[in-house]
Amino acid sequence: MESYLKGRGFDQQTEADSSFSPYLSPSTATLATTSSENIEVGKETQSQVIYQEEGSPVVEVVSRDEKPVQLIIRFDDGKVLEIDCLY
């Protein structure tokens, strides 16, 4: 009986290729670091704080051409979480 997902565009490993590739492979990590660099280079960006309350993280959205390209979350302990919006 054939697999239900066969031929649906998923990469299937053959028996000869038994190498394990982690979820965050080096090529994916490189993409993540270069995408944040590309946000600041190029067209003009606008930044707007969309959520700010005492005792809660501050949420900021960075937009380019009225399209969100990055979310920045600033925590009270000084840590910053940056989420790139890739379309």
C-alpha positions as CSV (number, residue, x, y, z in Angstrom):
1,M,0.0,0.0,0.0
2,E,1.4,3.4,-0.9
3,S,1.9,6.2,1.6
4,Y,-0.9,8.8,1.7
5,L,1.7,11.6,1.5
6,K,3.7,10.1,-1.4
7,G,4.1,12.6,-4.2
8,R,2.7,15.6,-2.3
9,G,5.9,17.6,-2.5
10,F,7.6,16.4,0.7
11,D,11.3,15.6,0.6
12,Q,11.6,11.9,1.2
13,Q,14.9,10.4,2.4
14,T,16.1,7.3,0.7
15,E,17.6,4.4,2.5
16,A,21.0,5.3,1.1
17,D,20.7,8.8,2.6
18,S,20.5,8.2,6.4
19,S,22.1,11.5,7.4
20,F,20.2,13.4,10.1
21,S,19.5,17.1,9.4
22,P,18.5,19.1,12.4
23,Y,15.5,21.5,12.4
24,L,17.8,24.5,12.7
25,S,20.4,23.6,10.1
26,P,23.2,26.1,9.4
27,S,21.5,27.3,6.2
28,T,18.3,28.1,8.2
29,A,20.3,29.9,10.9
30,T,22.1,32.0,8.3
31,L,18.8,33.0,6.7
32,A,17.5,34.2,10.1
33,T,20.5,36.4,10.8
34,T,20.7,37.8,7.3
35,S,17.0,38.6,7.2
36,S,17.2,40.9,10.2
37,E,20.2,42.7,8.6
38,N,18.2,43.2,5.4
39,I,15.3,44.9,7.3
40,E,17.5,47.8,8.3
41,V,19.2,48.1,4.9
42,G,17.1,49.3,2.0
43,K,13.9,51.2,2.1
44,E,12.8,53.5,5.0
45,T,11.3,51.7,7.9
46,Q,8.8,53.0,10.5
47,S,8.6,51.9,14.1
48,Q,5.5,52.0,16.3
49,V,4.8,50.8,19.8
50,I,1.5,48.8,19.7
51,Y,1.4,47.5,23.3
52,Q,2.8,49.0,26.5
53,E,1.5,48.5,30.0
54,E,3.3,48.6,33.3
55,G,4.6,45.2,34.3
56,S,4.2,43.8,30.7
57,P,6.5,43.5,27.8
58,V,6.6,46.3,25.2
59,V,5.6,45.2,21.7
60,E,6.8,47.3,18.8
61,V,6.1,46.7,15.1
62,V,8.6,47.8,12.4
63,S,6.9,48.5,9.0
64,R,8.2,49.1,5.5
65,D,5.8,50.4,2.9
66,E,2.9,50.0,5.4
67,K,3.7,46.3,5.7
68,P,4.9,44.8,9.0
69,V,8.4,43.4,8.6
70,Q,9.5,42.8,12.2
71,L,8.0,42.5,15.7
72,I,10.2,43.6,18.6
73,I,9.3,42.5,22.1
74,R,11.2,44.1,25.0
75,F,10.9,42.4,28.4
76,D,11.3,44.0,31.8
77,D,14.6,42.2,32.5
78,G,16.2,43.8,29.4
79,K,15.9,40.9,27.0
80,V,14.7,41.6,23.5
81,L,12.9,39.2,21.2
82,E,12.9,40.0,17.5
83,I,10.5,38.2,15.1
84,D,11.0,38.7,11.4
85,C,7.9,38.7,9.2
86,L,8.8,37.0,6.0
87,Y,6.3,37.0,3.2
